[in-house]
Amino acid sequence: MKFEIHSIAETQKFAQEMARLCRGENVLITLDGDLGAGKTTWTKAFGKALGVKNTINSPTFTILKSYKQEDGKPLHHIDAYRLEGASQDLGFEDCFDEGITVIEWSHYIEDQLPDDRISISLEEGIGEDRTIVIEATGKETQEILEGYHD
């Protein structure tokens, strides 16, 4: 699925719709795009729509931050930017077992990720314009995305 968004408000609306689809699921979402493409902006709106009360910010230096969703399940936020070239097992499997995990810069840890996930690419355009590409890579995530409408 591919579409265009033209503002931060549309980025937030897209994140809210994804939160509606993912609520209550155990799912991995990978977010990729250049610096400034809106990955953290998207994650903040996504978390807020899931009822996260704490401030969500980029875990660039801590790598992983966990929050509690409204239903009590965890929302894990991983920034893999500083993990480029890391070859050891980083122990993220536990994050994939319960709740929702959002990973920015996922291509740096590609070999440690489950096969079934929702992959979101944010490609920068002019100003706030973005091209969004969403792909479900397995049966469970395909079922989640079947309910998507913008």
Phi, psi and omega in degrees: 000135181221135178204172181249144168233156190230008181199165175297323179299321178289326175299316180295320178297318177299315179297320179295320178294319178295323177296320178301317182289325187268346183307129178083354181267161167257107188213148174254132176239125175257137180240121178231149180163164181295167172306134179083006182285341177113017182298311181288324176301316178298314183296321178300313181292323178298310180298317179299318179293337177272002177089015177293127182269330182286159176288127178265126174222170185295130177270039185306316184270331180268347180074314185225133170230141178240140181231164177255126174284169180303326180277003179091345178286156181281150166242111178264137179235114182246134173246107185269009184306317182278003182260009179305128179086356179291127182249344181281159176292124185265359175077024181281352183306322180300327179293332185275351185276330183217134177084203184244136176239129175247127180239120172271146179061042186296336182298341178287339180233027184313317184289353180254004185262146174297154181292324184269111181202167173259122181255124179239127176246130177249112181256122182291141172242212178275134180062236181264004179293137178220146169258127182251131174238123180243135178220133171264131186257007180202175185300312183296317181287331175297320178297321178296314184286344178302332181273004184287137169208138182261000000 
